[in-house]
Amino acid sequence: MTNALDILTLRAGYGAINVLWDVSLSVETGKTTVIVGPNGAGKTTLLRAIMGLVPATSGDIRVDGQSRKAMKTWDRVADGLVMIPEGRMIFPDMTVEDNLMMGAFPPGCRREWKRNKAMVMDMFPRLAERRGQIAGTLSGGEAQMLAIGRGLMEQPRVCLIDEPSLGLAPVVVDEIFRILARLRAEGLTILLVEQNTSRALKIADHVHLMQSGKVVLSERGDRVDLERLHALYFAHE
Ligand code: ATP
């Protein structure tokens, strides 16, 4: 089967500062692929490069086998690459419902917004209860749910999720991981960046460890040698 997403010897960075050094990895359709690694390893930069928010200087980004490297970010979104960024980035002055509607903006999603909104409300009853509430007044966990819900409104072919558990209380982290497990079970294709390695591994079909802008370990989720992973993880700290 063609992979949903292939990253091929990708280099990217910020102006003269190169961050990603020939990163290669694939995201299988319908599976959850997890990227772990310490602060500054380049995980967020990789997601931003996939979206075209950071320019790729060499290598390629392919969706269903087709190069997307030359595409504008907006066109990548319309094509089904959806990023749920670290820090949620919801619109704080808008209601929950209006935030969700912002996710229905890509052309192909407008027709389906009613069905998609019903699906999101069903998945997140808390958002349904708070549909008229101003998003800036939500708790951290609710805001993360809203960010995920808005991403789902964009009908992702591949959903890139950056550190969804960051800054949340343990019981809320449990809830976020339950949601991720459900999305995985429903066959959503997910590329998840997480620092919470032990939690992320429980829902990972494939795992990649990044260090200093490189992928230094790639394993199937059920074959990860935790000791080796941790030894590598802390090797450069
Ligand atoms: P974290 O978990 O801390 O977000 P990360 O693995 O996601 O870590 P990145 O945020 O991708 O790492 O950062 C990788 C490197 O790129 C770091 O050295 C960082 O300082 C640098 N970097 C990130 N954003 C910028 C920027 N806007 N301009 C210049 N350098 C940046």
Residues whose N, C-alpha, C, O or C-beta is under 5 A from the ligand:
A	BS01	ATP	Y14 V19 P38 N39 G40 A41 G42 K43 T44 T45
